[in-house]
Amino acid sequence: MTNTAEATEHLAPARLKDIPGESGLPFFGNTLKMLKDPETYGNAMIEKYGKVHRSNVFFRDVVNLIGPEANEFVLMDKGKNFSSEKGWAAYLERLFPRGLMLLDFDEHRAHRHVMGAAFKTGPMKGYLERLNAAIPEGIDAWGEKGSFEFYPAIKELSLNLASTVFLGIDPKAEGAQINKALTDMVSAAVGLVRVPIPGSLMAKGVKGRKFMVNFLTKLIPERRNSDSSDLFTRLCQAEDEEGNTFTDQEIVDHMIFLWMAAHDTITSSLSTLVYELGRNRDWQEKLRTEIKELGLNHEEMPYELLNKMPLTEYAIKEALRMNPPVPATPRMTVREVEFGGHRIPKGTMVSISTVATHRSEETWPDPKTFDPMRFSPEGGVRERHRFAWIPFSGGAHMCIGLHFAYMQIKVIMAQLLPKYDIVLPEGYTTEFQIIPLFKPKDGLPITLKAID
């Protein structure tokens, strides 16, 4: 394998048609097949054409690179061969322009460096204080309901937490509009209609972005001089060692993207975790015992104890393995590259599949079984390929908020499990929608039973 342009300079230009695969139907390509059942479609393509294959989805040719080695090749990108901006632009440019994922190379590194100030230990402790204050009320409301659909409930709670922790605002004030705007933007990202024709998902998504831009822009002048501990204020005031700061537009772009990412990915992750804890009652009890041994007695979670929950962290990681919130990662080649004996032309969309990697029997024996101990030292975590598990991406574009995600999920579990037993309906199973983000198709009905 090589990722150098020099290795192919003496050859004729690479051709997409030389890569095994198929283009599918006229105009639609394989889009309809993929949207109907992404996993079955993806597995069939791998079986037929191999781990490097060509397809056509969302009206463009794509080369799919499958497996841990492919993930490492693309995400580490040692030769700066792949553009994240151009890869994601086809899906997100109208909706989340200039978010951190839509920046490349030196510009991405500069923005990430400034943004990193908002995710250091001091600010993170401030976010934890807000989580500790807001989460118990939400969980108590669940307990009063008793039986309810978990997905919409955690979606509402995570939105409220994002409003409180990220913006420092009362979520009841504009929560419904914010929720609709973000939901419409995410749905539009994979809509078949890619222009904002009235009535289309894209039109609704563009309208949602306009609302978010106006809403946030009005708040910036006040936050630049505020002493608030929320993330939005931190971004308004963030600067690097040389005094570089974000413009108003950059703050808005980054904030919308971070808000969406935190809200939807945590909603997805917690839905899988709660479902599996309901199905695997032994693991529910293991986590409950671990949390009780922290000695919190329903008190606030101290920052220092977040790393004292190894079994909880293993369970979170296993939920992310089974249903990674973002199913695939696109990039575009900025020069010709070679991988797995195939030459890929410059300007080609490539995609790595988190789902295919996380559910591969080659890497994860019995992949449909919930087994958090896969992530323990005795479970082989140190021997496994480091890019066999990539729910937070990797390399330069590793999710900047991954520690915040762990923190929020741990605090929710620490408040939920000692108080309530998670019970699923008798004989119940659910199916998860994969695109655009993982979610239970039926809303995930559960019952919370108070623990004496």
N, C-alpha and C positions, 0 to 999 in steps of 0.2 A: 504494500500500500504506500502511496505517496500523496502528499498534498501540495506539491510544488509545481508552479507553472513551468519551471525550467525543464522538468522531466518530460513535458509534452510539446516543447517548442518545435522539435524537429518533425513532428507528425502532422498529418492533415488535421484540420479542425475537428473537434469532437462533434458527433451527431446524436441527437436525442433518439432517433429511430434505431440506433445500434444498441440501445439499452432495452432489455426485454420488458414487455408490458403491452398495454392496449389503451386505445383512446376512447373506446366506448361509443355511445350514440352520437350522431351529429348534434352539434351545439351543446347539449347537456353533458356529453361525455359520460363519466361514471358517477356523476353527482347524485342522481336519484338513488342508485344502488347504495352508495355510501351513506346517504342520509337515512335510508330505510333501516339499515342494520350495519353500523360502522365496523363492529368487531368481526362479524361474519364475512363481510366484504374484504376487510383487510387480511384476514387469515387466508381467504381463498386466493387472493393475489400473491401472498407470500408462498403458498403451496404451489401455485402454478408457475410463478416467475422468479422466485427466490427473494433473498433479503435486500437486493437492490433491484428495484423495478420501476417502470414508468406507468403513469396513469394520467387521467385528465379529470379534474374536479374543479367545481366553481369556475368553469370556462377557461381553464389554463392547464398546460402540461405540468406535471409534478413528478420528481424523482423521489421515491420513498427509500430511505436508508434505515434498516431495521436492526436492532440489537445493541448491546452495551458498547461494542467497539465503534459502531456508527454514531452513537450518542456522544462518545468521547471525541471522535473526529470532528463533529460539527460544533459541539458546545465549547470545547477547548480552543478550537479554531486557531491553532498555532501559526498558521500562515496568513491570517486575516483574509480568508477566502469567502466568508459568508456574511451577508448583510442581514441583520435582524430587522432593521428599519424596512427594507424592501420586502422581506419575507412577510412581516405582519401587516404591511401597508394595505395589501389587497383586502384584508378583513377589518382593519381597525383605523385606517387613515382618516376616514370621515368622522369617526366617533371618538377616538382617543389619540389624536395627533400629538406628536412630540412627547408622549409618555416615555418612561425610561426604556421600555422595550423597543420603542421606535427611534432609538438613537444608536449610532454606531461608533466603534473604535474610540478615537481621542475625545470626541464630543461626549460620547456616552460615559467615558471614564471621568471627565471633568464634572458632569452633572451628578454622577453617582457619588463623587467625592464630596461635593457640597451637601447633597442630600443625606450622606452618611452621618452628619452631625445630629440629625433628628432621630437616629437609631442607636445612639451611644447609651451607656448604662444610665446616666442621669436622666435623660428624657424617657427611657424605658421604664424607670421607676415611677415617673410621673404618670405614664399611661397605665401602669399597673394599679396605681391608686384609683384612677377613674374606673377601671374594670372592677376592682373590688367594691366600689361604691354602687355601681349600676347593675351588676349581674344578679345579686340575691333577689332583688325585686322582680326581675324577669322570671327567675326560676320559681319563686313563690307563686307567681301568676300561673305558671304551668301546673304547679301542684294543686291549685284551686280548681283548675279545669278537670284534672284527673285523666280523662281520655281526650286525645286531640291528634291532629296530624302534625308530626314533628317538623317536616320540612318548612312549611309556611311559618311555623312558630319560631324556628331558629333563624329563618331569613329575617323576620321582623326584629328579633332580638339583636342579631348581628348588625342590622341596619342602625338600630338605636345605639348600639355600642360604637359603631363607626362615627355616628353623628356626635356622640359624647366625647369619645377619645380622640378622634381625628379633627373634629371641628370645634368642640367645646360649646355646642348648642343644645338646646332642648329638643330632643328628637320628635316630640309631639307637635312642635311648631310647624315644621314643613316635611315631616317624615313621609307622608303619603306621596307627595310630589317627587321627593328625592327617590323614593323606592321605585316609582313608576319610571322616572327618567333613566335610572341606572338599568332597570330591567329591560326597557325598550332599547337601550344602547347595546347591551349584550346580545339580545335577540337579533338585532339588525346585523351584527357582525357576521352571521352565517346565513343571512337571508339570500334567497336566490336572486332577487332584484337588487342590483348593486348601485342604483341611483335613487334619489329620494322622490320617486313618483308618489303623488298623493294617495294615501291609504296603504302604502307598502310599509314593511317593517323598517326599511331604511329611512323613510320619511319620519316615522315615529322616533327612530333612534337619533336622527339629526335634530329633531325638535327637543328631545331629551337633553342632548348636549347643549343646545342653546340655553335651556333653562339653567343647567348646571354652571355654565360659564357666567351668566348674568348673576346668579346667586352668589358665587364665590368672589367674583370681581368686586362686588360692593363691600365685601368684608375686609379686603386686603389692607387699605390704609390704616384702619384701626388696629389690625393685628401686627403691623410692623413695629408698633410701639407698645404692645401689650405684654403683660407679665404672665399670661396664661400658659398652662403646661400642655395644651393640646398639640397634635401633630401639625395642623394647619399653621398655627402661630409659629411653631418651630421652623417650618419651611419658609415662612415669610421673613424670618430673621436669620436663617442659616447662612453661613459664610465659611469659606475655607481659610487657610493660613495667610493667603494673600489678599483677603478681603473681598473675594468674588462672591456675589449674591445672585439670586434669581430675579428676573424681571417679573412683573405682574402676570404676563401671559405664561411664562414658564411655571410659575407657582400654580396657576389654574390648571394647566395641562398635567403637571405631575400629580396634583391633588385629585383630580378626577380619576386618573388612572389608578392611583393607590387606593382610593376609596372603593372603586369597583373591585379591584383585586382582593382587598381584605374582606369586603362584604360577601362576594359570591364564592370565593374559594373556601373560606372558613365555613360558610353555610353548607357547601358540598361535603367538606371533610367531616364535619360533625354529624351530618346525616348518615354517612357510612359508618362512623364509629358507634353511634347510638344503635343503629340497626344490628351491627355485629355483636355488640354487648348484649342486646336483647336476645340474640340467637345463641350466644355463647355465655351462658350464665356463670360458668366457672370463672371466666375472665372478668365478668362484671364484679364478681365478689373479690377477685384478686386486686382489682383497682380500688375497690371500696376499702379494703383492708389497708392497702398502701397509703391511701389518703388519710384514713383515721389515725394511722400511726404517726402522721405528721403532728398530731396534737392540736389541730386548729380549733376544734369545737365550734365550727361554723363562723370562726373569726376570719379576718382578712388574710389573704395569702401573702406572706412576706416574700420579697424578691429572692432572698437567700435560699428559700426552700424549693424554688422552681426546679432546681437541678437534683432534688432529692426524690424524684418520682420516676425511676427508670422504667417500671412496668407500664405506667401510663404513657410514657414516651414511646415505648415499643408498640403499644396498641395504636397510638396515633399514626406511627410510621406504617404499620400494617394496613390500617384503613386507607392511608394515602397510596399504598402499593396496590390494593385491590381496586380502588376507584380514584385514580389521580384526577383532581378537579379539571385540569387542562389536559385533554387527551393527546395532543400532538403539538409539535413546535415547528413552525416554518422558518426557512431562511432562503436567501437568494444568492447564488454564486456571483462573485464580482470578478472572477477569472476562472478559466478552465481548471478543474480539479479531477483527481482520480481516486476512486475508492472501490475496494473489492474487485479490482480488475476491470472496472468500468470507468470510462472517461465521461465527465459531465460538463457540458458546454457552459461558457460564461452566460450569465443572465438567466439561468435556470432556477425555477422554484424547487427547493428540496424540502423534505419533511421527515422528521424523526418521530416515531410513535411511542409515546410514553405507555399507552395501553398495551401495545404488543410486547414491549419489553417487560413490563410489570407482570404480565400474565403468561410469560413464556415458561413452559415446563423445563426447558434446558437450564434456566437459571433459578427458577423457583419451583421446586418439587411440590406437587399438589397445589397449584396456584389458586384454586378456588376456595381453599380452606383458610379460615382466619387463624393465623398462627403468629402472634406477636413475637415469640421467641426467635423468629428468624433474624431479629435485629439485636439479639444478645450476642455477647462474645462466644458463648457455647453454641449458638445457632448458626455460626459461620459468617457473621457480618464482616469480619476482617478479611476473610478469604474471598468473598464475593467481589466481582468486578465493581469498581467504585461508581460506574455509570449504569449499573443495573437498576438503580432506584433514583429517579430524577423528577419527583413531583414539583421541586422548586427550581427546575432547569439546572444550570451548571456553568462553570467557567465565568467569564466576565459578566454574564447576565444572570448569575445566581440571584434568586429572589431576595431583594434587600429587606423585605419584611418577614422573612421566615421565622426569626426568633419571636417576633410579635405574634405570629400565628400560633406557635407552640404555647406562648404565654396565655393567650386568650382561651385556647382550648383547655389547657390545664386548669385555669381558674374556673371555667364552667364545670368541668368534671369535679373539681374539689368542692364546689357548692351543690352539685346535683346528686352525686352518688351517695354521700353519707345520709342524705335526707330521703331519697326516693329509690325505689326498685323500678327498673325499666322493664316493662312487660309488653311483649308483642301478642297480637291475637293468636289463638290456638292454631297451629299448623300454617302460620303465615309466612309467605315469602314475597319479595317485591322484585321488580326489574328497575334498573337504573337507566335513564336516558343518558347518552354519552355526549351528544353535541347540542349546544356549544360547551356546556359544562355538565358534569355528572350531577344528576338529581333523581330521586325516586319518583317514578312515574305516577304513583298513586298518593303521593304526599307523605307516606310513611306513618300510618296510624299506630300510636303507642298509648299505653296507660302508665301513669306514674303512681305507684302505691307508696304511701308514707311509711317510713321505717320507724318503728317505735324506739 
